[in-house]
């Protein structure tokens, strides 16, 4: 019975994150931010790293300011560094920890491109490429690899002064 209760809490949090993400995708970014911030306050900085990683990743998507987006993506990476494969295994459909890093670094690279920080973008893009071998041969892996390739091409063309450009964000 205890094991069942432990499983219910993570599912409930992930469900609440998913509901906020649906709001964001439907165009209600303000309400999505409000809900995610409330959940972030509940989780705390020492909360479950899977919840913090997932929430921070999606909170980045809900930002209007590229600096805020970067801050949330950095929080997602920090939380991912605390994750274990064992913790991920308790969440249905979760990837291995190593498979999160290509997407997280790709998102950071795109953030830095938007901020005109090409050197930092290239650093995270290299990290995304180096970690891409952890991706599966599925639509998620294909999407992340395609995003990496697009950003590599873009940066190879002399940088990305176009602040509005960026690859589609990939979800951990």
N, C-alpha and C positions, 0 to 999 in steps of 0.2 A: 504494500500500500504506500509506503514512504517513497519508493522508487517512482510510482505513478504520479505522486504529488510533485516530485522534483521535475518530472518531464512537463507537467502542466504549466508551470511558471514560465519556462523559456518559450513555449508555444504562445502563451498569452502575450508576452512582450513582442514576439515577432509578428503576431497578428496585429497588434496595435501599430507597430512600425509600418506594416503593409497597408493598413488603412490610411495612414498619413501619406504614404507614397501614392496611393490611389488619388487622394485629394490633389497632390502636387501635379500628377499627370493629367488630371482633369482641369488644371488651370488655377486651382485655389492654393497658390504657393504660400500665401500669408497664413491661412489656416493650417496648412501642412507644417510650416515652420513653428507655429504656435504649439501644435500637438507634439511635434518632435522635441521642442525645447522643454516642454513639460515632462515628457518621458525621460529626457536626458537628466533633468533635475532629480527625478525619482531614482534613476540608475546610479547616479553619482560617478565621480571619477574613478572609483574603485569597483564599479559594478562589473557584471559579467562581460568579459572582453568580446564575446560574439555579439552581444546586444550593442555594446558601445561601437564596435567596428561597423556593424550594419547600420545603426542609427546615424553615426557620423557620416558615413558614405552617402546616405540618402539626404541627410541634412545639407550636405554640400550641394546636391542637386537643386535644393530649394532656395539657394542664395541668389540674390540679385547682384551683389558686389563680388567681383573676382577675388578680392582679398579675404572676404568671409568664406568663400568657397574653398580657397586654399587652406585656411585655418581648419575647416571641418575635414578636409581630405587628410591633413596631417594628423588630426585626431584619429581618423580611421586607421591610418598606418600604424600609429602608436598602439592602438588597441589590438590590431592584427599581430603585432609582435609579441603580445601576451597570450595569444591563442595557442591551443594545442590541438592536434588531430583528434585526440580523445574527446575534447569538448565539442568539436565540430561533428563528430560521429553521433552525438546525442541529438543533433538537429537533422531532421529528415531532409534529404536532398542536398545537404551541405557538401561543399568541396573540401579537398585537403587544404590545409593551411597554405602550403606552397602555391596552390592554384589561385590564391587571392592576390598574391603580390604583383603579377603582371598587370592586372586591372588597377590596383591601387597606385602603382607607379605610373601607369599610363594616364590616369586622372590627374596626378600631380604634375606630370609633364605638360598636359593640356592647360592646367591652371597657370603654370609658369609662362607658357606661350602667351596666354591672354594678358598676363602682366608684363610682357615684354622682357622677361628674364630668360633669355635663350640658353645661357650656359646651364642654369638650373634645370631647364626643360630637357636639355640633352642628357644631363646626368640621370634624371629619372627615366627618360626614354631608354637609355642603355640598360638600366636596371630592369625595366619592363621586358626588354628583349632577352636579357640573360635569364630571366626567370620564366620565360614563355614555354620552356620545355615541360613545365608542370601542368600545362593546360591539356585538357582532353581533346579528343577529335570529335567535337560536337559543336553545336551552334554557338554556345558561350565561348568556347576556345577559339572558334573561327572568327567571331566578332572581335575579341580582344586582339588576336593576331592582325586582323585587318586594320583595327584602330592604330596599332603600333606601326604598321607599314605606312598608313596614310600620314601619320605624324612624322615618321622618318623622312618621307618624301617631301613633306612641307618644310621641314627644317633643313633638308638638303638643298632646297631652292633658295637658300639665303636667309632663313629665319622666318619668323611669323610675326610681322608687325601688325597683322590683321587681328585685332583684339577680339573679334567676334567669332573667329574660327576655332574649331576644336573637334576632336573625334567624339562620336557618341560615347557617353559614359557607360562603362560596363559595371555590372553589379557583382559584388562579392557573394 
